[in-house]
Amino acid sequence: MVALTASAGMATVWRVCYLPTMLATQAPPLQTDSGAAWLLAVALLVAATGCGEDGPASGSADAGLPPCVEGAGCDDGEPCTMDDTCIGGECIGTLLDCSDDNPCTDDGCDGMARTCLYGPIKEGLSCDDGSACTSEEHCFAGKCSGKIKDCADTEVCSWDGCDPKTGTCLHEQGDKACDDGNICTADSCDPTSGCSHKTTSDGAPCPGGVCSQGQCQSGPEGMELVPAGSFWMGCNEIVEGEDCLPEERPQHEVKLSAYWIHRNHVSVEEYKKCAAAGVCTAPNATNLDMKHYNWGLPGREKHPINGVTWFQSKTYCAWIGANLPTEAQWEMAARGSCAHNPGPDCSKAMRKYPWGNAPPTCELAVLDPSKRGAAKGCGHDTTWEVGLKPAGASPYGLLDMAGNAWDWVDDCMVENSYLKGKGKVLTDPAENQCDDETFRVFRGGSFYSFPAHVRSSRRDFYYPQFEYDCVSFRCASPYTKP
């Protein structure tokens, strides 16, 4: 039999049960009744999926038909639900949330189109916009608006505002009264002459770019600017103590030109674009471990690309017009220059981790805080999506500079290379003259790492052909003044 039912007065839902038996005994020849062909098609579908007296969602033990497949998608017959899933033998959906938090719209669901509808209510009706700083609110053009409380005073250098929770007027003396919203101007207020806006020097960093002619100009996609500066490279024994390793000594001063560097590790989806262009090759290590290697695993598109060699990393960076960062570039991007490590002696002030000297936690980095291999990846035993630990950002806003995945850098591992800087200042150092069998360096630690391994001075190294699940990379590019 075929039953036609209404749902919420807005749509109809067909429910078909026991059609195989009916059609086998009662259906007329198909060539004389085209409707029977449709019914037979539906019957075959019902026979394959099962159907109870109340519809295809729940199944029926009495009828001897199987229930829907646990955890699989289904259709509960309701037009205004979504993500219908079989749970405990019944098809259950989540009611479509059509609320837009606007008191001046009439929110509803179109059962035929299975979409939300938002219609303006009658103009002029009273409403509440949720702010204590407005009064006499009414609906106008689909929005709730009212008279804004006047908190202005007579002081030239006073910022005047209103607390939306209490309706209290706020007044703050100083340069804030002249803030023009442009990060590339220095705003100030003089009680006599009023506001002034001085253009910031070209090349000054701003979010995602640099200031140029008073405006923030974006840099290379996904990169942050590290301005020119000096820092002390190597292990700071004052704060790192017994964690210092021989290859991290001696601490020495380095001066770097400005450069761009990726905010995050290069992700799987970004690397795929290079592979699709025929430039990059797929990682070879994916068949070794289908849990830790991200290439080809569903849901890992935003994870770091891992299992790539030093050569594959170089190829990707060249494809986007960049290179792997040098060790010195990577370390200053992680720790900051002397300007970010203030004190009478910069060498003693250099921080231990990107965020400072506080011990690593899973709020700051993806690592193994247990110090015994019991909580790899903060308990996930894999990498995480890039950039999910903003609290652990470096002074320049770089993410995952500690943990998640090591970063290949451009340098060769040369014995006693740090001795070259003893007693002198090195400018833009790079150790990149070596053959393809020489160890290359990677920095930063990974989801496997213990706290001592994610120190910003920590160095590790292996063959450039090395393919491992804990190593990724990011790229860097010289800064050219606009």
Disulfide bonds with the S-S distance in Angstrom:
Cys68-Cys86 1.93
Cys74-Cys91 2.06
Cys80-Cys109 1.91
Cys98-Cys116 2.11
Cys104-Cys139 2.00
Cys127-Cys144 2.07
Cys133-Cys162 1.79
Cys151-Cys169 2.10
Cys157-Cys189 1.89
Cys178-Cys195 1.91
Cys184-Cys211 1.99
Cys206-Cys216 1.96
Cys235-Cys244 1.92
Cys274-Cys280 1.93
Cys317-Cys475 2.06
Cys338-Cys346 2.03
Cys362-Cys378 2.22
Cys412-Cys434 1.80
